[in-house]
Amino acid sequence: MIACAVGKGKSRDAGLAARQAAEICMRQLDGDPELLLVFASRTFESSHLLSELRSLFPHCPLAGCSTAGEIYSDGPDEESLAVIALGQVKATTALGGFIGSDGYAAGRELGQQLQGAEAQLVPLLSDGLVGDGAAVIRGVRESLLPQVPIFGGAAGDDSRFQRTEIFMGAERHSGRAAAVGLSGDFVFGLGVRHGWEPVGLPVRVTKSHGNRLLEMNGVPAIRLYQEYFGEYTERMRTQPLARLAICYPLGLPVQSSSEYLLRAPLSVEQDGSIRLTAEIPEGAHVRLMIGSVDSALKAARIATLEALSQMKGRPPRIAVVFSGMARRSLFGPKSREEIQLIQNILGPSVPVAGFYGYGEFAPLEGTDACAACFHNETMAILLLG
């Protein structure tokens, strides 16, 4: 039976924060952990965090990333360290190549490393600012058996949009992706929803290259945002577009689903093209999307109930949440409400932990009927029991 613990470190000293989180996990677990998932603010010197955790758990596989905020049962936090310790599972870790030059090849490399792991579930983490998240997950997916669910998130950097990190063992990397093959005596459920709704008319992508959106309706891609953010046009060219258009991603319709895949803009290039977190293919018709607190809360409720429905009647031992940093920005001072809603549905005995990042990996609508996709600004919840 799977064992789970969540530890939190909250100190300006990275080593002390690591010890705080580790001691909580050791008190909660009966026996040594078989896997550590580590999510940390970029305010920490991550090398100190990792070296301290490795000294405390020298033989335990460790994977993780930097974040744009950490998630706990009592709500979101920042400048903290979240450690999820899992026991009585088998964990095989893998680190892929540089995703900026060829995300698909790096993803395939990851999947190939896990082919012999007999994984029942694959947590996936990637750099949130480099490469094409959709290409990465496509590569991982095509190297694994199609029935193996992939679930995870893209790293953040406290909304600085400068540099994110992936953790593997005692090492930290930028521009890479990491994965874990999990197997053992456990059940799990996945829930995935965003709640964003389309506004305006569809526009056709007339020119794109990977995660670079060049033209829509035959004109520079930035024109769509100029129509909605007129007075902020010049600021879009000098600041990360993600800060200005945080609640206005592009929605990509998916055949046989009522859900849109969201694509968040990151920056505007000199030619008016937009760099996204993941690809939008030429010929696709996209919509500008808008979020509201009510629709986001409704989506979080649906995602949690969706995950519970897949648990085969078994109680969850932990809820792992990967969420888009835009959701926290949308809620503002009410950001605790979304996490509290999840906690109320699951009950106080089920710990909640995770992070806010720059993308999510999960099956569309959380069902095995659809292959895992790259999402933005979406609530993705994993229940383990």
Buried (B, 14 or more C-beta within 10 A) or exposed (E): EBBBBBBBBBBEBBBBBBBBBBEBBBEBBEEEBBBBBBBBBBBBBBBBBBBBBBEBBEEBBBBBBBBBBBBBBEBBBBBBBBBBBBBBBBBBBBBBBBBBEBBBBBBBBBBBBBEEBEBBBBBBBBBBBBBBBBBBBBBBBEBBEEEBBBBBBBBBBBBEBEBBBBBBBBBBBBBBBBBBBBBBEBBBBBBBBBBBEBEEEBBEBBBBEBBBBBBBEEBBBBBBBBEEBEEBBEEBBEBBBBBBBBBBBBBBBBEEEEBBBBBBBBBBBEEBBBBBBBBBEBEBEBBBBBBEBEBBBBBBBBBBEBBBEBBEEBEBBBBBBBBBBBBBBBBEEEBBBBBBBBBEBBEEEBBBBBBBBBBBBBBBBBBEEBBBBBBBBBBBBBBBB
